[in-house]
Amino acid sequence: MRWDYKLVTYSLLTYAIYGVLNLFDLNSFVVPLPLSFILAPLITIVFCLKTTISINTLLYLGIPLIMLKDLFIYYDEVIGIALIILGIISWITLGILLIKRPNNNFFIKTSGVLLICSPLLLLNWKALSLVYLIILLISSVKTLQIEDLSLNKPLERSLLILIFINALYLLNEVSIGLVS
């Protein structure tokens, strides 16, 4: 397994195992929510440093902004809205890049279409957002599992960041749902 896949996988496993271990201590699945706001930018920065600079590496910086808006929106609503808009634009750009790929694989095209539909997250309908993110997560994972994948490394790492962000969000929602 390549180092970038390991980084994402081990970070997600650490995050999830922390929640499972809290089942024994707190009798509830509680993930370290503040850690998600550290891990997402950290992995993004590591990917930026380890990849040659191109237009695709700018996507790295925009993908986690949708999650990071939760840190800022309560302090300054304008910054939070700007982060949401920049995050949605980067998700749509990633979707367009996936659709324009010459490979006619079903999962690549599905991931691209789903990413273009990311403004659905702005509707603030929790059930729709969760279903959308679960389908996007599954489609993105299946896209990276394709053997004859013709994605370049920056695009592949953009999908890894997207998978990481979606998985963190879903783990957070499961944790919040089980605690409340």
Salt bridges, closest charged atoms under 4 A:
ASP4 OD2 - ARG2 NH2 2.61
ASP4 OD2 - ARG157 NE 2.90
ASP70 OD1 - LYS69 NZ 2.53
GLU156 OE2 - ARG2 NH1 3.17
GLU173 OE1 - LYS126 NZ 2.82
